[in-house]
Amino acid sequence: MEKVFVVIDGGNFYRKLKKLGFLSVSEFDYQGLSKWLAGKSRLVGTCYYVGRIREEPNNPKSKELKSGQDRFLANLANQKISVKTGYILKSDGGYSEKGVDVQISVDICMKAVRNEYDRVILVSSDTDLIPAIKEAQGLKKTVEYIGFADSPSFAMIRFSNSRRLLRKEDLQPFMKEKP
């Protein structure tokens, strides 16, 4: 039976869910989504990758955000979803996620080398992952890109073996709240 590993680029997925109007994305059923995406194949794991929020001294907003993320990560653990974190870097008054793409790329490649999956389902539109996709394909692994119908990544479509573009109604069954 085909072994499937699901990779969720957390920051990317979070922004897409919010854009689609889902309000309480921390209540999303990630395990249910993973099983649905895997279909009849054997789901060998799901990993959610995200930048870790750090509490800043004298910044109540950062404390609130960190607390919310801690609750969210605990919810993922309850769903048996692995989590790997990068970090959030503050520079020039803005914030950016660092280290997440590298972790995703390393896992795609190393799990392919160790033959831990036959197909990786990549829930991300980040084209920085294309070199890892090519490496996995060079090891005879199938890469399935999961994007969003309203804003697909044509580069990810081009470099993946297969693709599915999700619509709001595809994701609705995995939400506890109904927007």
VENTA-V760165 format. One record per residue. N is the residue number from 1. OMEGA is omega in radians with two decimals (999 if undefined). Layout:
n:N omega:OMEGA
n:N omega:OMEGA
This chain:
n:1 omega:3.14
n:2 omega:3.09
n:3 omega:-3.09
n:4 omega:3.05
n:5 omega:-3.13
n:6 omega:3.12
n:7 omega:3.12
n:8 omega:3.04
n:9 omega:-2.97
n:10 omega:-3.12
n:11 omega:3.13
n:12 omega:-3.10
n:13 omega:3.13
n:14 omega:-3.13
n:15 omega:3.14
n:16 omega:3.13
n:17 omega:3.12
n:18 omega:-3.14
n:19 omega:3.12
n:20 omega:3.07
n:21 omega:3.08
n:22 omega:-3.01
n:23 omega:-3.06
n:24 omega:-3.05
n:25 omega:3.08
n:26 omega:3.13
n:27 omega:-3.10
n:28 omega:3.12
n:29 omega:-3.10
n:30 omega:3.12
n:31 omega:3.09
n:32 omega:3.10
n:33 omega:-3.12
n:34 omega:3.13
n:35 omega:3.12
n:36 omega:3.13
n:37 omega:-3.12
n:38 omega:3.13
n:39 omega:-3.10
n:40 omega:3.11
n:41 omega:3.14
n:42 omega:3.11
n:43 omega:-3.12
n:44 omega:3.09
n:45 omega:3.04
n:46 omega:3.08
n:47 omega:3.13
n:48 omega:-3.08
n:49 omega:-3.07
n:50 omega:3.02
n:51 omega:-3.11
n:52 omega:3.11
n:53 omega:3.09
n:54 omega:3.09
n:55 omega:3.12
n:56 omega:3.11
n:57 omega:3.10
n:58 omega:3.13
n:59 omega:-3.11
n:60 omega:3.14
n:61 omega:3.14
n:62 omega:3.11
n:63 omega:3.12
n:64 omega:3.14
n:65 omega:3.14
n:66 omega:3.12
n:67 omega:3.09
n:68 omega:3.13
n:69 omega:3.10
n:70 omega:3.10
n:71 omega:3.13
n:72 omega:-3.13
n:73 omega:3.06
n:74 omega:3.09
n:75 omega:3.09
n:76 omega:3.12
n:77 omega:3.10
n:78 omega:3.12
n:79 omega:-3.12
n:80 omega:3.07
n:81 omega:3.06
n:82 omega:3.12
n:83 omega:3.00
n:84 omega:-3.05
n:85 omega:2.90
n:86 omega:3.09
n:87 omega:3.11
n:88 omega:-3.13
n:89 omega:3.08
n:90 omega:3.09
n:91 omega:-3.13
n:92 omega:3.09
n:93 omega:3.13
n:94 omega:-3.14
n:95 omega:3.06
n:96 omega:-3.13
n:97 omega:-3.13
n:98 omega:3.03
n:99 omega:-3.08
n:100 omega:-3.13
n:101 omega:3.13
n:102 omega:3.13
n:103 omega:3.10
n:104 omega:-3.12
n:105 omega:3.13
n:106 omega:3.14
n:107 omega:3.11
n:108 omega:-3.08
n:109 omega:-3.07
n:110 omega:3.10
n:111 omega:3.05
n:112 omega:3.13
n:113 omega:-3.12
n:114 omega:3.12
n:115 omega:-3.13
n:116 omega:3.09
n:117 omega:3.01
n:118 omega:-3.13
n:119 omega:3.02
n:120 omega:3.08
n:121 omega:-3.01
n:122 omega:3.13
n:123 omega:-3.11
n:124 omega:3.05
n:125 omega:-3.07
n:126 omega:-3.09
n:127 omega:3.04
n:128 omega:-3.11
n:129 omega:-3.08
n:130 omega:3.09
n:131 omega:3.10
n:132 omega:3.09
n:133 omega:-3.14
n:134 omega:3.12
n:135 omega:3.13
n:136 omega:3.12
n:137 omega:3.08
n:138 omega:3.09
n:139 omega:3.08
n:140 omega:3.06
n:141 omega:3.10
n:142 omega:3.11
n:143 omega:3.10
n:144 omega:3.11
n:145 omega:3.04
n:146 omega:3.13
n:147 omega:-3.12
n:148 omega:-3.05
n:149 omega:-3.08
n:150 omega:-3.13
n:151 omega:-3.11
n:152 omega:3.01
n:153 omega:-3.11
n:154 omega:3.07
n:155 omega:3.11
n:156 omega:3.07
n:157 omega:-3.10
n:158 omega:-3.02
n:159 omega:3.12
n:160 omega:3.09
n:161 omega:3.11
n:162 omega:-3.09
n:163 omega:3.00
n:164 omega:3.10
n:165 omega:-3.05
n:166 omega:3.03
n:167 omega:-3.12
n:168 omega:-3.11
n:169 omega:3.06
n:170 omega:-3.07
n:171 omega:-3.08
n:172 omega:-3.10
n:173 omega:-3.08
n:174 omega:3.10
n:175 omega:3.08
n:176 omega:3.09
n:177 omega:3.11
n:178 omega:-3.12
n:179 omega:999
